[in-house]
Amino acid sequence: MKYSSGKVSNKGIVVIPIEVRRQLAIDEGDKLEFVLNEGGGASMYVVKRKSVLDVFGVLETDKSIPDMNELRDSFKEEAARGIVHRGKNS
């Protein structure tokens, strides 16, 4: 096992050597989770950055997924009806 060292700034920013980032596939935006051990040490885990697209389709459903343009148009129509309806009651 090869050891590599980084550096901690006075603001707590940690510089992780490129070899370690490559080996652990750490990308910009990923988070690091630190677990303190009873013996005074710590373990570090990489928490990969997720986007909505990463989880799209994970849940199964028997319903069709509406088109986003149709949803937006429907919302605009409902909002306009609400404005017109409130205007009549004023």
Secondary structure by P-SEA (a helix, b strand, c coil): cbbbbbbbccccbbbbcaaaaaaacccccbbbbbbbcccccbbbbbbccccccccccccccccccccaaaaaaaaaaaaaaaaaaaaaac
